Amino acid sequence: MLLLKLTQVESSLEDRVVKKEHWDQLINREGVGFFDLPNRVSLWKAADKRAAEIKESFRKLVVLGIGGSSLGGRTLLAALAPASKDVEFIENVDPCSWQRRVEALGDLSQVHFVVVSKSGSTMETLSVTCAIKEVLISKSLFKNHCFTVVSDAGSNPLTEWARQNDIRELHIPSDIGGRFSVFTAVGLLPAAFAGINLEKLRAGGSWALQNQEFQLQLASALYLSFSELKKSITVLWSYSDDLLTFGLWFQQLWAESLAKTVDRKNLKAPWVSTPLPLVGTNDQHSVLQQVAEGTKDKFALFLEVASFTSMGPKISEPTFRGLEFMKGRKLGELLQAEALATRQALSGYGVPTAVLQIEELSPECLGALIMSTQLAVGLIGEIMEINAYDQPGVELGKKLAKKLLAESER
Amino acid sequence: MLLLKLTQVESSLEDRVVKKEHWDQLINREGVGFFDLPNRVSLWKAADKRAAEIKESFRKLVVLGIGGSSLGGRTLLAALAPASKDVEFIENVDPCSWQRRVEALGDLSQVHFVVVSKSGSTMETLSVTCAIKEVLISKSLFKNHCFTVVSDAGSNPLTEWARQNDIRELHIPSDIGGRFSVFTAVGLLPAAFAGINLEKLRAGGSWALQNQEFQLQLASALYLSFSELKKSITVLWSYSDDLLTFGLWFQQLWAESLAKTVDRKNLKAPWVSTPLPLVGTNDQHSVLQQVAEGTKDKFALFLEVASFTSMGPKISEPTFRGLEFMKGRKLGELLQAEALATRQALSGYGVPTAVLQIEELSPECLGALIMSTQLAVGLIGEIMEINAYDQPGVELGKKLAKKLLAESER
């Protein structure tokens, strides 16, 4: 399903510093349950059922959510149903893009809105929901069955609204944080609506759980790249356009989970690298120069799709001088050759790299990939002895924004 | 048009270390002409004229190009014509996305292809062009007037093909490198086809050239953030969905131009930071935790659009408990308040920031923004005494990829 190859010159990445004891710590940690999600079958069935119900009355599903409330669904859609026009995501409070996106939805009577917020109080999502609700009211289209709420089961501004207005709720289990919620209704409801096979996705997640040795190896290599090799930037270089969003999802998962001021003992937390998602071959034409010739502060994990080698159109007639080497080749072969050549070139520059290979862009492989990276980040949190499940650094800005708006003149 | 505010606690960023002498060096450097493009009126008129000609026979324009050959056009389209469906970009040799994108083009007899490569030998672009040519041939739709070639005026694989097949060419001047080519046919032809006013864009570019003091200030602040404050990551945090692509364009411009092994004297080149493009408010929900609480290795330049404050729907009825502060507020006000609050929060964490404010998302402002950032990067190249116009670090991978494909069995 997945394969990790350590290709770099630095043999230290092969050490297995993340061990069974960290795994045990992780799965016994109170209030942390993301790794158990593949076993909670009823949750997957509920998402499938709700998607089918919505489909009976609506042609399009629009997710209103931001960060962990949208990136999981966006990742699944981009990788597994990239041609789908049935699901859209409205995240930001950008006034230009909001207007354009709402207009582009067309006939709003055909649109079902899924409002997603774990805390139920995310001010962007609540504001966007208000604005859309007012558009629906102005067109006499506001009805409670146009909405589904996905949130914590407890009482919060979003669930209170749902309960007062008889709006259907799906719940994010209390032991699942926002950025670890892709295998709850957050990711699964839009995925099911777009026709993605949840059972196969779940099987991939289970594979990851059953391959503990692989997870310890992946976590060790990623951990050592910054703790031992002191690389301050972790490049996730995906050789697939459809994995670009996965890169953004991984960026959030890594950045919010691992960058902390203090550890679990309230002492200064260990240093961690910053994630930088890139796409190949595109970013060979933009950022490769810096990775190769800039400061040697980067470790690059190449994410490659094995099946691509035999895919794409075959070039019968290379047409251009100097392109003879492409005669009889498929486009996918060129992509793979460039990935390999880029890694070799980086090795020549002394930049350590590794490859995470997935068999194909299938629900099973995506399920395995997503669960493996969640486990890697969770395991790194254990070896760093930090709380990988809070985000104190984002709270201050939220409070300040409310204060600014409350105090300023209207 | 543009405004730069230094908001961080570090007063050292206010030093004007980039001076008139660096400006003079830049504009007198042989073979470097990007700053002169706003004065080359005939080039802008040629792009407008060619766009009009293509429009007479085709409904859609597809750019085949990668890196500097696509990012400039993509930046203009995303910021100034984001709703346009008339222009598409096919960049990568990803076999999945290639297939899907070509199928989505619909009636190929209505599509004009613009093949862009400064060197005329970019293997991804030539391969994609071959593949599309073979699709057109299979449908008996291949005709020379379906293509325009944008390249260097000299003889290269792309222009040779154009000349042999009587395909129209537009030229990138010899003193303009790929990543500095947005104000040539590379960016201007797709922009004109989408209806963007080139004359206003050009006026914005001219504004930037005429405001030398502003450019020295911008270049100084950006340069000092890594040379003096030793920040290894330069965050460009755009508070506009439509400036996301500008961030990717800036990332390329910075990374390829400034990260060099050796300087102009062939001595070890100075250290430079790595660019990280983010979007607000989205990335407050993903990367802010790391910027705030992670290692203090970041400088953040906030890119804000002043006109947004009065834009977007007004929230009449905040609906949700805790959202009362939004009553009577526009969505754009929330975006701006969040940008300001995030900067204040980062200051509290000791992260230095600055704001680059543009008046509005207009052709004039985009022209000024693009030229200002090009000038800043060029000026930083001068003070670093490096060649900001080559990219030796990307050549090795290209050679290796060709070798791999040539040597492997078919």
Chai-1 contact restraints between the chains, C-beta under 6 A:
chainA,res_idxA,chainB,res_idxB,connection_type,confidence,min_distance_angstrom,max_distance_angstrom,comment,restraint_id
A,I66,B,H285,contact,1.0,0.0,6.0,A-B,restraint_1
A,G67,B,H285,contact,1.0,0.0,6.0,A-B,restraint_2
A,G67,B,S286,contact,1.0,0.0,6.0,A-B,restraint_3
A,A83,B,R100,contact,1.0,0.0,6.0,A-B,restraint_4
A,E91,B,N282,contact,1.0,0.0,6.0,A-B,restraint_5
A,N92,B,D241,contact,1.0,0.0,6.0,A-B,restraint_6
A,N92,B,T281,contact,1.0,0.0,6.0,A-B,restraint_7
A,N92,B,N282,contact,1.0,0.0,6.0,A-B,restraint_8
A,V93,B,L331,contact,1.0,0.0,6.0,A-B,restraint_9
A,V93,B,L334,contact,1.0,0.0,6.0,A-B,restraint_10
A,V93,B,L335,contact,1.0,0.0,6.0,A-B,restraint_11
A,D94,B,S240,contact,1.0,0.0,6.0,A-B,restraint_12
A,D94,B,D241,contact,1.0,0.0,6.0,A-B,restraint_13
A,D94,B,L335,contact,1.0,0.0,6.0,A-B,restraint_14
A,P95,B,F308,contact,1.0,0.0,6.0,A-B,restraint_15
A,P95,B,M311,contact,1.0,0.0,6.0,A-B,restraint_16
A,P95,B,G312,contact,1.0,0.0,6.0,A-B,restraint_17
A,P95,B,L331,contact,1.0,0.0,6.0,A-B,restraint_18
A,P95,B,G332,contact,1.0,0.0,6.0,A-B,restraint_19
A,C96,B,D242,contact,1.0,0.0,6.0,A-B,restraint_20
A,S97,B,D241,contact,1.0,0.0,6.0,A-B,restraint_21
A,W98,B,G312,contact,1.0,0.0,6.0,A-B,restraint_22
A,W98,B,L331,contact,1.0,0.0,6.0,A-B,restraint_23
A,R100,B,A83,contact,1.0,0.0,6.0,A-B,restraint_24
A,S121,B,G322,contact,1.0,0.0,6.0,A-B,restraint_25
A,E124,B,T281,contact,1.0,0.0,6.0,A-B,restraint_26
A,L126,B,F320,contact,1.0,0.0,6.0,A-B,restraint_27
A,L126,B,L323,contact,1.0,0.0,6.0,A-B,restraint_28
A,S127,B,M326,contact,1.0,0.0,6.0,A-B,restraint_29
A,S127,B,L334,contact,1.0,0.0,6.0,A-B,restraint_30
A,C130,B,I315,contact,1.0,0.0,6.0,A-B,restraint_31
A,C130,B,P318,contact,1.0,0.0,6.0,A-B,restraint_32
A,C130,B,T319,contact,1.0,0.0,6.0,A-B,restraint_33
A,A131,B,P313,contact,1.0,0.0,6.0,A-B,restraint_34
A,A131,B,L331,contact,1.0,0.0,6.0,A-B,restraint_35
A,P157,B,F320,contact,1.0,0.0,6.0,A-B,restraint_36
A,P157,B,R321,contact,1.0,0.0,6.0,A-B,restraint_37
A,P157,B,G322,contact,1.0,0.0,6.0,A-B,restraint_38
A,W161,B,F320,contact,1.0,0.0,6.0,A-B,restraint_39
A,S240,B,D94,contact,1.0,0.0,6.0,A-B,restraint_40
A,D241,B,N92,contact,1.0,0.0,6.0,A-B,restraint_41
A,D241,B,D94,contact,1.0,0.0,6.0,A-B,restraint_42
A,D241,B,S97,contact,1.0,0.0,6.0,A-B,restraint_43
A,D242,B,C96,contact,1.0,0.0,6.0,A-B,restraint_44
A,Q252,B,S286,contact,1.0,0.0,6.0,A-B,restraint_45
A,A255,B,V287,contact,1.0,0.0,6.0,A-B,restraint_46
A,A255,B,Q289,contact,1.0,0.0,6.0,A-B,restraint_47
A,A255,B,Q290,contact,1.0,0.0,6.0,A-B,restraint_48
A,E256,B,Q289,contact,1.0,0.0,6.0,A-B,restraint_49
A,A259,B,Q289,contact,1.0,0.0,6.0,A-B,restraint_50
A,A259,B,Q290,contact,1.0,0.0,6.0,A-B,restraint_51
A,A259,B,E293,contact,1.0,0.0,6.0,A-B,restraint_52
A,A259,B,G294,contact,1.0,0.0,6.0,A-B,restraint_53
A,K260,B,E293,contact,1.0,0.0,6.0,A-B,restraint_54
A,T261,B,E293,contact,1.0,0.0,6.0,A-B,restraint_55
A,W271,B,T295,contact,1.0,0.0,6.0,A-B,restraint_56
A,T274,B,Q290,contact,1.0,0.0,6.0,A-B,restraint_57
A,T281,B,N92,contact,1.0,0.0,6.0,A-B,restraint_58
A,T281,B,E124,contact,1.0,0.0,6.0,A-B,restraint_59
A,N282,B,E91,contact,1.0,0.0,6.0,A-B,restraint_60
A,N282,B,N92,contact,1.0,0.0,6.0,A-B,restraint_61
A,H285,B,I66,contact,1.0,0.0,6.0,A-B,restraint_62
A,H285,B,G67,contact,1.0,0.0,6.0,A-B,restraint_63
A,S286,B,G67,contact,1.0,0.0,6.0,A-B,restraint_64
A,S286,B,Q252,contact,1.0,0.0,6.0,A-B,restraint_65
A,V287,B,A255,contact,1.0,0.0,6.0,A-B,restraint_66
A,L288,B,V394,contact,1.0,0.0,6.0,A-B,restraint_67
A,Q289,B,A255,contact,1.0,0.0,6.0,A-B,restraint_68
A,Q289,B,E256,contact,1.0,0.0,6.0,A-B,restraint_69
A,Q289,B,A259,contact,1.0,0.0,6.0,A-B,restraint_70
A,Q289,B,Q391,contact,1.0,0.0,6.0,A-B,restraint_71
A,Q289,B,G393,contact,1.0,0.0,6.0,A-B,restraint_72
A,Q289,B,V394,contact,1.0,0.0,6.0,A-B,restraint_73
A,Q290,B,A255,contact,1.0,0.0,6.0,A-B,restraint_74
A,Q290,B,A259,contact,1.0,0.0,6.0,A-B,restraint_75
A,Q290,B,T274,contact,1.0,0.0,6.0,A-B,restraint_76
A,A292,B,G393,contact,1.0,0.0,6.0,A-B,restraint_77
A,E293,B,A259,contact,1.0,0.0,6.0,A-B,restraint_78
A,E293,B,K260,contact,1.0,0.0,6.0,A-B,restraint_79
A,E293,B,T261,contact,1.0,0.0,6.0,A-B,restraint_80
A,E293,B,G393,contact,1.0,0.0,6.0,A-B,restraint_81
A,G294,B,A259,contact,1.0,0.0,6.0,A-B,restraint_82
A,T295,B,W271,contact,1.0,0.0,6.0,A-B,restraint_83
A,F308,B,P95,contact,1.0,0.0,6.0,A-B,restraint_84
A,M311,B,P95,contact,1.0,0.0,6.0,A-B,restraint_85
A,G312,B,P95,contact,1.0,0.0,6.0,A-B,restraint_86
A,G312,B,W98,contact,1.0,0.0,6.0,A-B,restraint_87
A,P313,B,A131,contact,1.0,0.0,6.0,A-B,restraint_88
A,I315,B,C130,contact,1.0,0.0,6.0,A-B,restraint_89
A,P318,B,C130,contact,1.0,0.0,6.0,A-B,restraint_90
A,T319,B,C130,contact,1.0,0.0,6.0,A-B,restraint_91
A,F320,B,L126,contact,1.0,0.0,6.0,A-B,restraint_92
A,F320,B,P157,contact,1.0,0.0,6.0,A-B,restraint_93
A,F320,B,W161,contact,1.0,0.0,6.0,A-B,restraint_94
A,R321,B,P157,contact,1.0,0.0,6.0,A-B,restraint_95
A,G322,B,S121,contact,1.0,0.0,6.0,A-B,restraint_96
A,G322,B,P157,contact,1.0,0.0,6.0,A-B,restraint_97
A,L323,B,L126,contact,1.0,0.0,6.0,A-B,restraint_98
A,F325,B,K402,contact,1.0,0.0,6.0,A-B,restraint_99
A,F325,B,L405,contact,1.0,0.0,6.0,A-B,restraint_100
A,F325,B,A406,contact,1.0,0.0,6.0,A-B,restraint_101
A,M326,B,S127,contact,1.0,0.0,6.0,A-B,restraint_102
A,G328,B,R410,contact,1.0,0.0,6.0,A-B,restraint_103
A,L331,B,V93,contact,1.0,0.0,6.0,A-B,restraint_104
A,L331,B,P95,contact,1.0,0.0,6.0,A-B,restraint_105
A,L331,B,W98,contact,1.0,0.0,6.0,A-B,restraint_106
A,L331,B,A131,contact,1.0,0.0,6.0,A-B,restraint_107
A,G332,B,P95,contact,1.0,0.0,6.0,A-B,restraint_108
A,L334,B,V93,contact,1.0,0.0,6.0,A-B,restraint_109
A,L334,B,S127,contact,1.0,0.0,6.0,A-B,restraint_110
A,L335,B,V93,contact,1.0,0.0,6.0,A-B,restraint_111
A,L335,B,D94,contact,1.0,0.0,6.0,A-B,restraint_112
A,A337,B,A401,contact,1.0,0.0,6.0,A-B,restraint_113
A,A337,B,L404,contact,1.0,0.0,6.0,A-B,restraint_114
A,A337,B,L405,contact,1.0,0.0,6.0,A-B,restraint_115
A,E338,B,A401,contact,1.0,0.0,6.0,A-B,restraint_116
A,A341,B,G397,contact,1.0,0.0,6.0,A-B,restraint_117
A,A341,B,L400,contact,1.0,0.0,6.0,A-B,restraint_118
A,A341,B,A401,contact,1.0,0.0,6.0,A-B,restraint_119
A,A341,B,L404,contact,1.0,0.0,6.0,A-B,restraint_120
A,T342,B,G397,contact,1.0,0.0,6.0,A-B,restraint_121
A,Q344,B,L400,contact,1.0,0.0,6.0,A-B,restraint_122
A,A345,B,L396,contact,1.0,0.0,6.0,A-B,restraint_123
A,A345,B,G397,contact,1.0,0.0,6.0,A-B,restraint_124
A,A345,B,L400,contact,1.0,0.0,6.0,A-B,restraint_125
A,Q391,B,Q289,contact,1.0,0.0,6.0,A-B,restraint_126
A,G393,B,Q289,contact,1.0,0.0,6.0,A-B,restraint_127
A,G393,B,A292,contact,1.0,0.0,6.0,A-B,restraint_128
A,G393,B,E293,contact,1.0,0.0,6.0,A-B,restraint_129
A,V394,B,L288,contact,1.0,0.0,6.0,A-B,restraint_130
A,V394,B,Q289,contact,1.0,0.0,6.0,A-B,restraint_131
A,L396,B,A345,contact,1.0,0.0,6.0,A-B,restraint_132
A,G397,B,A341,contact,1.0,0.0,6.0,A-B,restraint_133
A,G397,B,T342,contact,1.0,0.0,6.0,A-B,restraint_134
A,G397,B,A345,contact,1.0,0.0,6.0,A-B,restraint_135
A,L400,B,A341,contact,1.0,0.0,6.0,A-B,restraint_136
A,L400,B,Q344,contact,1.0,0.0,6.0,A-B,restraint_137
A,L400,B,A345,contact,1.0,0.0,6.0,A-B,restraint_138
A,A401,B,A337,contact,1.0,0.0,6.0,A-B,restraint_139
A,A401,B,E338,contact,1.0,0.0,6.0,A-B,restraint_140
A,A401,B,A341,contact,1.0,0.0,6.0,A-B,restraint_141
A,K402,B,F325,contact,1.0,0.0,6.0,A-B,restraint_142
A,L404,B,A337,contact,1.0,0.0,6.0,A-B,restraint_143
A,L404,B,A341,contact,1.0,0.0,6.0,A-B,restraint_144
A,L405,B,F325,contact,1.0,0.0,6.0,A-B,restraint_145
A,L405,B,A337,contact,1.0,0.0,6.0,A-B,restraint_146
A,A406,B,F325,contact,1.0,0.0,6.0,A-B,restraint_147
A,R410,B,G328,contact,1.0,0.0,6.0,A-B,restraint_148
